Amino acid sequence: MAQGVIPAPQSTPQITGQLRREVGLTSLMFISLGSIIGSGWLLGALLAAQIAGDRSVLRFEGQRTASLLRRGSRFRTDAGQNPEKPPI
């Protein structure tokens, strides 16, 4: 064996009831994509607050209220379609 070369460990899938500590290429891609989107949303809110001032806060509150109303409407619809089984 060449000097300085470490052999790759042979991994065999074992069912032990524990979580695996492996991250694949696809997982890393989605983690980084989520980070990019998340930071863009926060920077967008910061920029809006700097430009519009208090009006941006009112807009975010309006969007939050609209989102809660949509979720409540969806919850009501689901509960009405399945009265014998609670949606939660």
C-alpha positions in Angstrom: 0.0 0.0 0.0 1.3 3.5 -0.9 2.4 5.6 2.0 -0.1 8.2 3.2 -3.1 6.4 1.6 -5.9 5.6 4.0 -8.2 2.8 2.8 -11.9 3.6 2.6 -14.0 2.0 5.3 -16.3 -0.7 4.2 -19.7 0.3 5.3 -22.4 -2.3 5.6 -26.0 -1.3 6.3 -26.8 -2.3 9.9 -30.2 -2.0 11.4 -29.6 -0.8 15.0 -32.5 1.5 15.6 -30.3 4.6 15.6 -30.0 7.5 13.1 -27.3 7.3 10.6 -24.7 10.1 10.4 -24.3 10.2 6.6 -25.0 13.1 4.3 -25.1 12.4 0.6 -24.6 14.8 -2.3 -28.3 15.3 -2.8 -28.9 16.1 0.9 -26.1 18.7 0.8 -27.5 20.3 -2.3 -30.9 20.7 -0.7 -29.4 22.0 2.6 -27.4 24.6 0.7 -30.5 25.6 -1.4 -32.5 26.0 1.7 -29.8 28.2 3.2 -29.7 30.4 0.1 -33.5 30.8 0.0 -33.7 31.5 3.8 -31.0 34.1 3.8 -32.5 35.8 0.7 -35.9 36.0 2.5 -34.3 37.6 5.5 -32.2 40.0 3.4 -35.4 40.9 1.4 -37.2 41.8 4.6 -34.3 43.9 5.8 -34.1 45.8 2.5 -37.9 46.3 2.6 -37.7 47.6 6.1 -34.9 50.0 5.2 -36.7 51.4 2.1 -40.4 51.4 3.3 -39.9 51.8 7.0 -43.0 51.1 9.1 -45.1 50.3 6.1 -43.1 47.1 5.5 -43.9 45.9 9.0 -47.6 46.5 8.3 -47.4 44.5 5.1 -45.7 41.6 6.8 -48.4 41.6 9.5 -51.0 41.6 6.8 -49.4 38.6 5.0 -49.2 36.8 8.4 -52.9 37.3 9.0 -53.8 36.2 5.5 -51.7 33.1 5.9 -53.4 32.2 9.2 -56.8 32.7 7.6 -55.9 30.4 4.8 -54.7 27.8 7.2 -57.9 28.1 9.3 -60.0 27.8 6.2 -58.1 24.6 5.2 -58.5 23.2 8.7 -62.2 23.9 8.6 -62.6 22.2 5.2 -60.7 19.1 6.3 -62.7 18.9 9.5 -65.9 19.2 7.6 -65.0 16.4 5.2 -64.0 14.0 8.0 -66.2 14.7 11.0 -65.5 11.3 12.6 -61.7 11.7 12.5 -60.2 14.9 13.9 -57.6 16.5 11.5 -55.0 16.8 14.2 
